[in-house]
Amino acid sequence: MEHFCIDGIVFEQMLWNGLKNLKLCEHEINDMNVFPVPDGDTGTNMCSTLEYGLRLAEPYAELGGYLASFENSVLLGARGNSGVILSQIFKGISAALTGTAEAGVPELTEAFTSGYKTAYGAVFNPVEGTILTVVREGIECAKAQLTSGVSVEELLRLYIAEMHASLLRTPALLPVLKSAGLVDSGALGYIRVLEGMLMALRGELLLLDETADTPAEQSIDEAAFTADSSFGYGYCLEFLLQLMNSRTDVQSFDVDDYTRQITPLGDSLIVTQVKDRIKVHIHTFEPEQVMQLSRKYGEFLTFKLDNMQLQNNEFNAAKKEHKPLALLAVADGEGFAELFEGLGCDLVVMGGKTMSVSVGEFIEAYKSLSADRILILPNDKNIARTAKQAAQVYGGENLEFLDTENMVQGYFSLASDMPYDNIDERIALMRQGCRGVDVIEICRSTRDVVYNGVECRVGKIVTLLNGDVKLCSDDVFPAVSYALENTDANTRDTVVVFTGKDFADSDALESMLAEQFPDVELLLIYGGQSTSELIIGVI
Protein backbone atom coordinates (compact mmCIF):
# COMPACT_ATOMS: atom_id res chain seq x y z
CA MET A 1 0.00 0.00 0.00
CA GLU A 2 1.39 3.38 -1.00
CA HIS A 3 1.46 6.30 1.42
CA PHE A 4 0.12 9.69 0.41
CA CYS A 5 0.76 11.25 3.82
CA ILE A 6 2.77 10.28 6.92
CA ASP A 7 2.48 11.11 10.62
CA GLY A 8 4.94 11.15 13.52
CA ILE A 9 4.66 7.42 14.22
CA VAL A 10 5.47 6.48 10.62
CA PHE A 11 8.28 9.02 10.35
CA GLU A 12 9.93 7.70 13.53
CA GLN A 13 9.82 4.16 12.13
CA MET A 14 11.30 5.44 8.87
CA LEU A 15 14.17 7.13 10.74
CA TRP A 16 15.00 4.00 12.74
CA ASN A 17 15.15 2.03 9.49
CA GLY A 18 17.32 4.77 7.99
CA LEU A 19 19.73 4.47 10.92
CA LYS A 20 19.91 0.69 10.53
CA ASN A 21 20.64 1.02 6.82
CA LEU A 22 23.37 3.56 7.61
CA LYS A 23 24.90 1.21 10.18
CA LEU A 24 25.15 -1.52 7.57
CA CYS A 25 27.61 0.62 5.59
CA GLU A 26 29.15 2.57 8.50
CA HIS A 27 32.65 1.18 7.98
CA GLU A 28 32.43 1.53 4.21
CA ILE A 29 31.68 5.23 4.66
CA ASN A 30 34.48 5.60 7.22
CA ASP A 31 36.90 4.15 4.67
CA MET A 32 35.89 6.75 2.08
CA ASN A 33 38.33 9.21 3.60
CA VAL A 34 40.19 11.19 0.95
CA PHE A 35 42.97 11.87 3.44
CA PRO A 36 45.68 9.19 3.79
CA VAL A 37 45.67 9.56 7.59
CA PRO A 38 42.82 9.48 10.16
CA ASP A 39 40.66 12.58 9.79
CA GLY A 40 37.38 11.76 11.52
CA ASP A 41 34.99 8.88 10.87
CA THR A 42 32.05 10.16 8.85
CA GLY A 43 29.97 6.98 9.07
CA THR A 44 30.44 6.57 12.82
CA ASN A 45 29.70 10.23 13.53
CA MET A 46 26.51 10.18 11.46
CA CYS A 47 25.34 6.94 13.10
CA SER A 48 26.05 8.28 16.58
CA THR A 49 24.28 11.57 15.86
CA LEU A 50 21.16 9.93 14.42
CA GLU A 51 20.94 7.23 17.10
CA TYR A 52 21.27 9.76 19.92
CA GLY A 53 18.47 11.80 18.40
CA LEU A 54 16.18 8.80 18.00
CA ARG A 55 16.74 7.41 21.48
CA LEU A 56 16.02 10.70 23.23
CA ALA A 57 13.14 11.92 21.07
CA GLU A 58 9.65 11.68 22.54
CA PRO A 59 7.10 9.75 20.44
CA TYR A 60 4.24 11.82 19.01
CA ALA A 61 1.45 10.89 16.67
CA GLU A 62 1.62 14.39 15.16
CA LEU A 63 4.50 14.72 12.72
CA GLY A 64 5.37 18.28 13.74
CA GLY A 65 5.44 17.34 17.41
CA TYR A 66 7.72 14.37 16.83
CA LEU A 67 10.10 16.36 14.64
CA ALA A 68 10.34 19.14 17.23
CA SER A 69 11.44 16.60 19.84
CA PHE A 70 13.78 14.79 17.44
CA GLU A 71 15.31 18.07 16.22
CA ASN A 72 16.29 19.01 19.77
CA SER A 73 17.83 15.64 20.63
CA VAL A 74 19.69 15.15 17.33
CA LEU A 75 21.14 18.63 17.76
CA LEU A 76 22.52 17.72 21.21
CA GLY A 77 23.93 14.44 19.93
CA ALA A 78 25.66 15.88 16.87
CA ARG A 79 29.25 14.64 16.49
CA GLY A 80 31.83 15.78 13.99
CA ASN A 81 31.35 17.86 10.88
CA SER A 82 29.06 15.33 9.21
CA GLY A 83 26.91 14.97 12.32
CA VAL A 84 26.48 18.71 12.71
CA ILE A 85 25.39 19.11 9.07
CA LEU A 86 23.00 16.15 9.41
CA SER A 87 21.43 17.74 12.49
CA GLN A 88 21.00 21.02 10.61
CA ILE A 89 19.21 19.27 7.74
CA PHE A 90 16.69 17.83 10.20
CA LYS A 91 16.40 21.20 11.91
CA GLY A 92 15.26 22.67 8.59
CA ILE A 93 12.88 19.77 7.94
CA SER A 94 11.36 20.24 11.40
CA ALA A 95 10.96 24.01 10.95
CA ALA A 96 9.00 23.49 7.73
CA LEU A 97 6.60 21.02 9.37
CA THR A 98 5.93 22.84 12.65
CA GLY A 99 2.33 22.28 13.72
CA THR A 100 1.73 19.67 11.01
CA ALA A 101 -0.16 16.54 12.04
CA GLU A 102 0.42 14.72 8.74
CA ALA A 103 2.43 15.65 5.67
CA GLY A 104 1.92 14.76 2.05
CA VAL A 105 4.24 15.16 -0.91
CA PRO A 106 3.95 18.97 -1.22
CA GLU A 107 4.74 19.50 2.47
CA LEU A 108 7.59 16.98 2.51
CA THR A 109 9.08 18.50 -0.64
CA GLU A 110 9.20 21.91 1.01
CA ALA A 111 10.57 20.34 4.18
CA PHE A 112 13.50 18.73 2.33
CA THR A 113 14.11 22.08 0.62
CA SER A 114 14.12 23.81 4.01
CA GLY A 115 16.54 21.13 5.22
CA TYR A 116 19.28 21.92 2.72
CA LYS A 117 18.79 25.68 3.08
CA THR A 118 19.20 25.47 6.84
CA ALA A 119 22.33 23.34 6.46
CA TYR A 120 23.84 25.80 3.98
CA GLY A 121 23.09 28.65 6.37
CA ALA A 122 24.85 26.88 9.24
CA VAL A 123 28.13 26.48 7.32
CA PHE A 124 30.35 29.56 7.37
CA ASN A 125 31.94 28.89 3.98
CA PRO A 126 29.91 26.24 2.09
CA VAL A 127 31.94 24.13 -0.33
CA GLU A 128 30.29 22.61 -3.39
CA GLY A 129 30.91 18.93 -4.07
CA THR A 130 29.90 17.93 -0.55
CA ILE A 131 26.73 16.69 1.15
CA LEU A 132 25.36 20.24 0.83
CA THR A 133 25.44 20.08 -2.96
CA VAL A 134 23.90 16.61 -3.07
CA VAL A 135 20.91 17.38 -0.80
CA ARG A 136 20.26 20.63 -2.68
CA GLU A 137 20.51 19.25 -6.21
CA GLY A 138 18.63 16.10 -5.20
CA ILE A 139 15.43 17.78 -4.05
CA GLU A 140 15.51 20.59 -6.61
CA CYS A 141 15.80 18.10 -9.49
CA ALA A 142 13.16 15.84 -7.95
CA LYS A 143 10.72 18.78 -7.62
CA ALA A 144 11.01 19.46 -11.33
CA GLN A 145 9.78 15.93 -12.10
CA LEU A 146 6.88 15.67 -9.65
CA THR A 147 3.36 15.41 -10.93
CA SER A 148 0.12 15.74 -9.01
CA GLY A 149 -1.13 12.76 -7.07
CA VAL A 150 2.22 11.01 -6.58
CA SER A 151 2.91 9.07 -3.39
CA VAL A 152 5.52 9.73 -0.70
CA GLU A 153 7.35 6.64 -1.97
CA GLU A 154 7.64 8.19 -5.43
CA LEU A 155 8.95 11.45 -3.95
CA LEU A 156 11.64 9.61 -2.00
CA ARG A 157 12.51 7.45 -5.01
CA LEU A 158 13.05 10.54 -7.17
CA TYR A 159 14.93 12.36 -4.39
CA ILE A 160 17.28 9.42 -3.83
CA ALA A 161 17.87 8.87 -7.57
CA GLU A 162 18.75 12.53 -8.10
CA MET A 163 21.05 12.51 -5.07
CA HIS A 164 22.88 9.50 -6.50
CA ALA A 165 23.32 11.38 -9.78
CA SER A 166 24.60 14.43 -7.90
CA LEU A 167 26.91 12.25 -5.83
CA LEU A 168 28.61 10.99 -8.98
CA ARG A 169 29.31 14.62 -9.94
CA THR A 170 31.03 15.53 -6.68
CA PRO A 171 34.54 14.57 -7.87
CA ALA A 172 34.19 17.09 -10.71
CA LEU A 173 33.49 19.82 -8.15
CA LEU A 174 36.16 18.87 -5.62
CA PRO A 175 39.59 18.04 -7.09
CA VAL A 176 40.60 16.27 -3.86
CA LEU A 177 37.80 13.73 -4.42
CA LYS A 178 38.77 13.25 -8.05
CA SER A 179 42.42 12.61 -7.23
CA ALA A 180 41.44 10.06 -4.59
CA GLY A 181 38.88 8.36 -6.86
CA LEU A 182 36.11 8.86 -4.30
CA VAL A 183 32.73 10.53 -3.90
CA ASP A 184 31.67 12.56 -0.86
CA SER A 185 31.23 10.25 2.15
CA GLY A 186 28.79 12.47 4.08
CA ALA A 187 26.48 12.67 1.07
CA LEU A 188 26.52 8.90 0.68
CA GLY A 189 25.70 8.53 4.38
CA TYR A 190 22.66 10.78 4.02
CA ILE A 191 21.51 8.85 0.93
CA ARG A 192 21.74 5.59 2.90
CA VAL A 193 19.51 7.11 5.59
CA LEU A 194 16.89 8.12 3.00
CA GLU A 195 17.10 4.70 1.34
CA GLY A 196 16.36 3.05 4.68
CA MET A 197 13.42 5.42 5.21
CA LEU A 198 11.99 4.48 1.82
CA MET A 199 12.45 0.79 2.62
CA ALA A 200 10.40 1.25 5.79
CA LEU A 201 7.50 2.70 3.79
CA ARG A 202 7.66 -0.36 1.56
CA GLY A 203 7.53 -2.67 4.58
CA GLU A 204 11.21 -3.67 4.34
CA LEU A 205 12.19 -3.33 8.01
CA LEU A 206 15.84 -4.05 8.77
CA LEU A 207 17.13 -6.08 11.71
CA LEU A 208 20.59 -5.64 13.22
CA ASP A 209 22.56 -7.52 15.84
CA GLU A 210 22.78 -4.90 18.60
CA THR A 211 24.59 -7.08 21.14
CA ALA A 212 27.95 -5.45 20.37
CA ASP A 213 26.52 -2.01 21.05
CA THR A 214 25.39 -2.58 24.63
CA PRO A 215 26.37 0.56 26.53
CA ALA A 216 28.86 0.33 29.34
CA GLU A 217 27.56 0.70 32.87
CA GLN A 218 27.52 4.35 33.87
CA SER A 219 30.15 5.21 36.47
CA ILE A 220 29.27 7.33 39.47
CA ASP A 221 31.28 9.43 41.86
CA GLU A 222 30.93 7.49 45.12
CA ALA A 223 31.83 10.58 47.16
CA ALA A 224 28.96 12.56 45.60
CA PHE A 225 26.29 10.71 47.63
CA THR A 226 27.12 9.14 50.99
CA ALA A 227 25.45 8.11 54.25
CA ASP A 228 25.54 11.76 55.37
CA SER A 229 24.08 13.27 52.18
CA SER A 230 20.72 15.03 52.10
CA PHE A 231 18.08 13.94 49.58
CA GLY A 232 16.27 16.99 48.32
CA TYR A 233 15.84 16.36 44.59
CA GLY A 234 14.20 12.95 44.27
CA TYR A 235 14.41 10.73 41.20
CA CYS A 236 14.08 11.24 37.49
CA LEU A 237 11.94 8.33 36.27
CA GLU A 238 11.39 7.48 32.60
CA PHE A 239 9.69 4.39 31.21
CA LEU A 240 7.78 2.97 28.28
CA LEU A 241 4.70 1.03 29.39
CA GLN A 242 3.09 -1.65 27.22
CA LEU A 243 -0.65 -1.70 27.95
CA MET A 244 -2.00 -5.25 28.39
CA ASN A 245 -5.51 -6.51 27.74
CA SER A 246 -5.20 -8.82 30.75
CA ARG A 247 -5.06 -5.75 33.01
CA THR A 248 -7.14 -3.09 31.25
CA ASP A 249 -9.30 -2.53 28.19
CA VAL A 250 -6.53 -1.32 25.90
CA GLN A 251 -8.92 0.01 23.26
CA SER A 252 -10.73 2.27 25.73
CA PHE A 253 -7.73 3.15 27.93
CA ASP A 254 -8.12 6.77 29.11
CA VAL A 255 -4.66 8.38 29.09
CA ASP A 256 -6.07 11.57 30.62
CA ASP A 257 -7.43 9.64 33.60
CA TYR A 258 -4.05 7.86 34.01
CA THR A 259 -2.32 11.25 33.91
CA ARG A 260 -4.64 12.61 36.63
CA GLN A 261 -3.79 9.63 38.85
CA ILE A 262 -0.05 10.00 38.43
CA THR A 263 0.11 13.82 38.68
CA PRO A 264 0.13 14.02 42.53
CA LEU A 265 3.14 11.70 42.65
CA GLY A 266 5.66 14.15 41.17
CA ASP A 267 6.35 17.03 38.80
CA SER A 268 7.94 17.70 35.39
CA LEU A 269 5.42 15.15 34.16
CA ILE A 270 5.18 14.22 30.49
CA VAL A 271 2.78 11.46 29.43
CA THR A 272 2.48 10.47 25.78
CA GLN A 273 0.38 7.69 24.26
CA VAL A 274 1.42 6.05 21.01
CA LYS A 275 -1.12 3.35 20.10
CA ASP A 276 -1.00 0.80 22.94
CA ARG A 277 2.12 2.13 24.66
CA ILE A 278 2.57 4.93 27.20
CA LYS A 279 5.79 6.98 27.49
CA VAL A 280 6.24 8.66 30.90
CA HIS A 281 8.76 11.13 32.29
CA ILE A 282 8.36 12.29 35.91
CA HIS A 283 10.44 13.71 38.78
CA THR A 284 9.31 11.99 41.95
CA PHE A 285 10.27 11.07 45.52
CA GLU A 286 8.03 8.00 45.27
CA PRO A 287 9.04 5.96 42.20
CA GLU A 288 7.61 2.79 43.75
CA GLN A 289 4.13 4.34 43.82
CA VAL A 290 4.42 5.42 40.18
CA MET A 291 5.50 1.89 39.28
CA GLN A 292 2.71 0.26 41.29
CA LEU A 293 0.04 2.47 39.72
CA SER A 294 1.39 1.95 36.20
CA ARG A 295 1.59 -1.83 36.51
CA LYS A 296 -2.18 -1.93 36.97
CA TYR A 297 -2.36 -1.32 33.23
CA GLY A 298 0.66 -3.15 31.79
CA GLU A 299 4.38 -3.88 32.04
CA PHE A 300 7.55 -1.88 31.38
CA LEU A 301 9.36 -2.22 28.07
CA THR A 302 12.10 0.22 29.10
CA PHE A 303 12.84 1.71 32.51
CA LYS A 304 15.34 4.35 33.67
CA LEU A 305 15.70 5.73 37.21
CA ASP A 306 18.27 8.39 38.12
CA ASN A 307 19.06 9.86 41.53
CA MET A 308 18.81 13.60 40.86
CA GLN A 309 20.46 14.49 44.19
CA LEU A 310 23.50 12.49 43.08
CA GLN A 311 23.49 14.24 39.71
CA ASN A 312 23.20 17.63 41.40
CA ASN A 313 26.03 16.85 43.82
CA GLU A 314 28.26 15.65 40.97
CA PHE A 315 27.44 18.78 38.98
CA ASN A 316 28.22 21.08 41.91
CA ALA A 317 31.46 19.22 42.58
CA ALA A 318 32.47 19.71 38.95
CA LYS A 319 31.51 23.38 38.99
CA LYS A 320 34.64 25.48 38.86
CA GLU A 321 35.51 28.47 41.02
CA HIS A 322 34.22 31.69 39.46
CA LYS A 323 36.90 33.52 37.49
CA PRO A 324 37.08 36.56 35.23
CA LEU A 325 38.33 34.32 32.37
CA ALA A 326 38.11 30.52 32.11
CA LEU A 327 39.98 28.51 29.47
CA LEU A 328 38.59 25.34 27.87
CA ALA A 329 40.68 23.30 25.45
CA VAL A 330 40.20 20.07 23.51
CA ALA A 331 43.05 17.55 23.58
CA ASP A 332 43.85 14.21 21.98
CA GLY A 333 46.31 12.44 24.25
CA GLU A 334 47.11 12.36 27.95
CA GLY A 335 50.31 14.32 27.44
CA PHE A 336 48.53 17.19 25.74
CA ALA A 337 45.80 17.17 28.40
CA GLU A 338 48.34 17.45 31.23
CA LEU A 339 50.27 20.08 29.30
CA PHE A 340 47.17 22.23 28.71
CA GLU A 341 46.20 21.96 32.37
CA GLY A 342 49.70 22.99 33.36
CA LEU A 343 49.42 26.02 31.08
CA GLY A 344 46.33 27.21 32.93
CA CYS A 345 43.38 25.47 31.28
CA ASP A 346 40.42 25.24 33.63
CA LEU A 347 38.90 22.33 31.74
CA VAL A 348 40.26 19.94 29.11
CA VAL A 349 37.79 17.96 27.00
CA MET A 350 39.22 14.82 25.42
CA GLY A 351 38.61 14.63 21.66
CA GLY A 352 40.33 14.56 18.30
CA LYS A 353 40.20 13.36 14.72
CA THR A 354 38.93 9.89 15.62
CA MET A 355 37.31 10.79 18.95
CA SER A 356 34.54 13.30 18.33
CA VAL A 357 32.88 15.39 21.04
CA SER A 358 29.10 15.79 20.92
CA VAL A 359 27.14 19.02 21.21
CA GLY A 360 25.67 17.77 24.49
CA GLU A 361 29.12 17.09 25.94
CA PHE A 362 30.25 20.61 25.07
CA ILE A 363 27.13 22.08 26.68
CA GLU A 364 27.86 20.20 29.91
CA ALA A 365 31.43 21.50 29.79
CA TYR A 366 30.21 25.09 29.37
CA LYS A 367 27.81 24.66 32.29
CA SER A 368 30.58 23.41 34.56
CA LEU A 369 32.65 26.59 34.16
CA SER A 370 31.82 29.69 36.18
CA ALA A 371 33.41 32.76 34.62
CA ASP A 372 32.63 36.20 33.25
CA ARG A 373 34.11 35.05 29.93
CA ILE A 374 34.99 31.57 28.67
CA LEU A 375 37.60 31.15 25.93
CA ILE A 376 37.39 27.90 23.96
CA LEU A 377 40.31 26.37 22.07
CA PRO A 378 38.81 23.56 19.91
CA ASN A 379 42.19 22.58 18.38
CA ASP A 380 40.49 20.84 15.43
CA LYS A 381 38.41 22.29 12.58
CA ASN A 382 35.66 19.67 12.75
CA ILE A 383 35.40 19.84 16.52
CA ALA A 384 35.25 23.65 16.28
CA ARG A 385 32.01 23.40 14.33
CA THR A 386 30.46 21.15 16.99
CA ALA A 387 31.65 23.43 19.79
CA LYS A 388 30.13 26.48 18.07
CA GLN A 389 26.81 24.73 17.50
CA ALA A 390 26.80 23.81 21.18
CA ALA A 391 27.41 27.48 22.00
CA GLN A 392 24.35 28.46 19.96
CA VAL A 393 22.19 25.92 21.80
CA TYR A 394 23.65 26.88 25.19
CA GLY A 395 23.09 30.57 24.49
CA GLY A 396 25.89 31.83 26.71
CA GLU A 397 26.95 35.33 25.73
CA ASN A 398 30.18 34.84 27.66
CA LEU A 399 31.54 32.20 25.25
CA GLU A 400 34.37 33.17 22.88
CA PHE A 401 36.44 31.09 20.46
CA LEU A 402 40.10 31.01 19.62
CA ASP A 403 40.07 29.35 16.19
CA THR A 404 42.95 26.96 16.83
CA GLU A 405 42.97 24.25 14.16
CA ASN A 406 45.35 21.83 15.88
CA MET A 407 46.91 21.16 19.25
CA VAL A 408 50.20 22.86 18.32
CA GLN A 409 48.37 26.13 17.79
CA GLY A 410 46.57 25.48 21.07
CA TYR A 411 49.89 24.97 22.85
CA PHE A 412 51.48 28.17 21.55
CA SER A 413 48.31 30.14 22.32
CA LEU A 414 48.21 28.95 25.93
CA ALA A 415 51.96 29.45 26.31
CA SER A 416 51.46 33.10 25.31
CA ASP A 417 48.87 33.76 28.04
CA MET A 418 49.90 36.32 30.64
CA PRO A 419 48.10 36.94 33.96
CA TYR A 420 46.98 40.46 33.10
CA ASP A 421 43.91 41.97 34.74
CA ASN A 422 42.76 43.16 31.32
CA ILE A 423 41.01 40.15 29.77
CA ASP A 424 41.04 41.63 26.25
CA GLU A 425 44.84 41.92 26.43
CA ARG A 426 45.15 38.29 27.53
CA ILE A 427 42.97 37.04 24.68
CA ALA A 428 44.83 39.23 22.17
CA LEU A 429 48.14 37.75 23.31
CA MET A 430 46.82 34.22 22.90
CA ARG A 431 45.51 35.01 19.43
CA GLN A 432 48.90 36.42 18.51
CA GLY A 433 50.68 33.41 20.01
CA CYS A 434 49.45 30.94 17.40
CA ARG A 435 50.11 33.14 14.39
CA GLY A 436 53.04 32.32 12.17
CA VAL A 437 53.34 28.76 13.50
CA ASP A 438 54.15 26.08 10.92
CA VAL A 439 52.71 22.71 11.90
CA ILE A 440 54.22 19.42 10.77
CA GLU A 441 52.49 16.07 11.26
CA ILE A 442 54.23 12.73 10.78
CA CYS A 443 51.64 9.95 10.43
CA ARG A 444 51.17 6.43 9.11
CA SER A 445 49.07 6.14 5.98
CA THR A 446 45.88 4.16 6.55
CA ARG A 447 45.05 3.68 2.88
CA ASP A 448 46.46 3.57 -0.64
CA VAL A 449 45.64 6.90 -2.23
CA VAL A 450 47.11 9.64 -4.38
CA TYR A 451 46.65 12.98 -2.63
CA ASN A 452 47.95 16.31 -3.93
CA GLY A 453 50.03 14.33 -6.39
CA VAL A 454 51.70 12.33 -3.61
CA GLU A 455 51.31 8.56 -3.84
CA CYS A 456 50.62 7.16 -0.37
CA ARG A 457 50.70 3.50 0.58
CA VAL A 458 49.30 1.77 3.67
CA GLY A 459 51.77 1.80 6.55
CA LYS A 460 54.16 4.31 4.99
CA ILE A 461 55.15 7.59 6.65
CA VAL A 462 53.10 10.57 5.48
CA THR A 463 54.40 14.08 6.07
CA LEU A 464 51.91 16.93 6.31
CA LEU A 465 52.89 20.60 6.40
CA ASN A 466 50.13 22.93 7.59
CA GLY A 467 47.56 20.29 6.70
CA ASP A 468 48.80 19.52 3.18
CA VAL A 469 50.32 16.17 2.23
CA LYS A 470 53.91 16.77 1.08
CA LEU A 471 55.72 13.44 1.17
CA CYS A 472 55.26 9.70 1.64
CA SER A 473 58.40 7.84 2.71
CA ASP A 474 59.68 4.75 4.52
CA ASP A 475 61.27 6.31 7.61
CA VAL A 476 60.36 8.89 10.22
CA PHE A 477 63.73 10.65 10.54
CA PRO A 478 64.16 11.64 6.87
CA ALA A 479 60.54 12.78 6.85
CA VAL A 480 61.18 15.08 9.82
CA SER A 481 64.34 16.49 8.21
CA TYR A 482 62.52 17.13 4.94
CA ALA A 483 59.66 18.94 6.65
CA LEU A 484 61.90 21.10 8.85
CA GLU A 485 64.03 22.10 5.88
CA ASN A 486 60.85 23.18 4.07
CA THR A 487 59.99 25.47 6.99
CA ASP A 488 63.51 26.99 7.02
CA ALA A 489 63.85 25.77 10.59
CA ASN A 490 67.48 27.00 10.79
CA THR A 491 66.25 30.57 10.56
CA ARG A 492 63.51 30.14 13.18
CA ASP A 493 63.63 30.46 16.96
CA THR A 494 61.95 27.35 18.33
CA VAL A 495 61.04 23.80 17.31
CA VAL A 496 58.68 21.91 19.63
CA VAL A 497 58.19 18.19 18.95
CA PHE A 498 55.18 16.41 20.49
CA THR A 499 55.62 12.63 20.47
CA GLY A 500 52.69 10.26 19.98
CA LYS A 501 51.71 7.48 22.35
CA ASP A 502 53.45 4.79 20.25
CA PHE A 503 56.62 6.70 19.33
CA ALA A 504 59.68 5.01 20.89
CA ASP A 505 62.70 6.81 19.38
CA SER A 506 62.65 10.13 21.24
CA ASP A 507 66.33 10.07 22.29
CA ALA A 508 67.59 9.28 18.78
CA LEU A 509 65.30 11.92 17.27
CA GLU A 510 66.48 14.57 19.74
CA SER A 511 70.14 13.80 18.95
CA MET A 512 69.53 14.04 15.21
CA LEU A 513 67.68 17.35 15.49
CA ALA A 514 70.25 18.87 17.85
CA GLU A 515 72.98 18.06 15.34
CA GLN A 516 71.05 19.22 12.27
CA PHE A 517 69.65 22.42 13.85
CA PRO A 518 72.21 23.49 16.45
CA ASP A 519 71.11 27.14 16.67
CA VAL A 520 67.42 26.45 17.24
CA GLU A 521 65.80 26.02 20.66
CA LEU A 522 64.53 22.44 20.67
CA LEU A 523 61.88 20.94 22.95
CA LEU A 524 60.62 17.34 22.97
CA ILE A 525 57.34 16.88 24.85
CA TYR A 526 55.19 13.77 25.25
CA GLY A 527 51.81 14.50 23.65
CA GLY A 528 50.34 11.01 23.64
CA GLN A 529 48.25 11.73 20.54
CA SER A 530 46.72 8.68 18.88
CA THR A 531 46.69 9.63 15.20
CA SER A 532 50.25 10.74 14.52
CA GLU A 533 53.75 9.66 15.42
CA LEU A 534 54.88 13.27 15.80
CA ILE A 535 53.37 16.74 15.72
CA ILE A 536 55.91 19.54 15.36
CA GLY A 537 55.52 23.27 15.80
CA VAL A 538 58.04 25.65 14.23
CA ILE A 539 58.01 29.32 15.15
PEHU-V316239 format. One record per residue. N is the residue number from 1. PSI is psi as a letter, one per 20 degrees, with the letter a starting at -180 (none if undefined). Layout:
n/psi
N/PSI
N/PSI
This chain:
n/psi
1/p
2/q
3/p
4/i
5/q
6/q
7/a
8/h
9/g
10/g
11/h
12/g
13/h
14/g
15/g
16/g
17/h
18/g
19/g
20/h
21/h
22/g
23/h
24/h
25/k
26/g
27/h
28/g
29/h
30/h
31/i
32/l
33/p
34/i
35/q
36/i
37/r
38/p
39/k
40/q
41/o
42/g
43/g
44/g
45/g
46/g
47/g
48/g
49/g
50/g
51/g
52/g
53/g
54/h
55/h
56/i
57/q
58/p
59/p
60/q
61/h
62/p
63/g
64/h
65/g
66/g
67/h
68/g
69/g
70/g
71/g
72/g
73/h
74/h
75/g
76/h
77/j
78/p
79/p
80/r
81/g
82/h
83/h
84/g
85/g
86/g
87/h
88/h
89/g
90/h
91/g
92/g
93/g
94/g
95/h
96/h
97/j
98/p
99/j
100/p
101/g
102/q
103/p
104/a
105/g
106/g
107/g
108/h
109/g
110/h
111/g
112/h
113/g
114/h
115/g
116/h
117/g
118/g
119/g
120/g
121/h
122/i
123/p
124/g
125/n
126/p
127/p
128/q
129/j
130/a
131/h
132/g
133/g
134/g
135/h
136/g
137/h
138/g
139/h
140/h
141/h
142/g
143/h
144/i
145/i
146/q
147/r
148/q
149/j
150/q
151/r
152/h
153/g
154/h
155/g
156/h
157/g
158/g
159/g
160/g
161/g
162/h
163/h
164/g
165/g
166/h
167/h
168/i
169/i
170/h
171/h
172/h
173/h
174/o
175/h
176/h
177/g
178/g
179/h
180/i
181/k
182/r
183/r
184/p
185/h
186/g
187/g
188/h
189/g
190/g
191/g
192/h
193/g
194/h
195/g
196/h
197/g
198/h
199/h
200/g
201/h
202/j
203/j
204/n
205/p
206/q
207/p
208/q
209/o
210/j
211/h
212/i
213/j
214/p
215/q
216/q
217/p
218/p
219/q
220/q
221/o
222/h
223/i
224/i
225/o
226/a
227/h
228/j
229/q
230/r
231/n
232/j
233/i
234/b
235/q
236/o
237/p
238/p
239/r
240/o
241/p
242/o
243/q
244/p
245/h
246/i
247/h
248/r
249/n
250/h
251/h
252/j
253/p
254/n
255/h
256/h
257/g
258/g
259/g
260/h
261/h
262/i
263/g
264/i
265/i
266/a
267/a
268/l
269/p
270/p
271/p
272/p
273/p
274/o
275/d
276/k
277/q
278/p
279/p
280/p
281/p
282/q
283/p
284/q
285/i
286/m
287/h
288/h
289/h
290/g
291/g
292/g
293/g
294/h
295/i
296/h
297/i
298/b
299/q
300/p
301/g
302/q
303/p
304/p
305/p
306/p
307/o
308/h
309/g
310/g
311/g
312/g
313/g
314/g
315/g
316/h
317/h
318/i
319/p
320/q
321/p
322/p
323/q
324/g
325/p
326/q
327/p
328/p
329/q
330/p
331/q
332/o
333/p
334/h
335/g
336/h
337/g
338/h
339/g
340/h
341/g
342/h
343/j
344/j
345/p
346/h
347/p
348/p
349/p
350/p
351/r
352/b
353/h
354/j
355/n
356/q
357/p
358/r
359/g
360/h
361/h
362/g
363/g
364/h
365/g
366/g
367/h
368/i
369/p
370/o
371/q
372/h
373/q
374/p
375/p
376/p
377/n
378/h
379/k
380/p
381/g
382/g
383/h
384/g
385/g
386/g
387/h
388/h
389/h
390/h
391/h
392/g
393/g
394/h
395/j
396/o
397/i
398/j
399/p
400/q
401/p
402/o
403/m
404/p
405/i
406/r
407/h
408/g
409/h
410/g
411/g
412/h
413/g
414/h
415/i
416/i
417/p
418/q
419/l
420/q
421/h
422/o
423/h
424/h
425/h
426/g
427/h
428/g
429/g
430/h
431/g
432/h
433/h
434/j
435/q
436/j
437/p
438/p
439/p
440/p
441/p
442/o
443/r
444/p
445/p
446/j
447/r
448/o
449/q
450/o
451/p
452/k
453/j
454/p
455/o
456/q
457/q
458/p
459/i
460/r
461/p
462/p
463/p
464/p
465/o
466/k
467/i
468/p
469/p
470/h
471/q
472/p
473/a
474/i
475/q
476/g
477/g
478/h
479/g
480/g
481/g
482/g
483/g
484/h
485/h
486/i
487/j
488/l
489/h
490/h
491/j
492/r
493/g
494/q
495/p
496/p
497/p
498/o
499/q
500/r
501/h
502/j
503/p
504/j
505/l
506/g
507/g
508/h
509/g
510/g
511/g
512/g
513/h
514/h
515/h
516/h
517/m
518/h
519/j
520/p
521/p
522/p
523/p
524/p
525/p
526/o
527/h
528/j
529/q
530/i
531/i
532/q
533/g
534/q
535/p
536/p
537/p
538/p
539/none
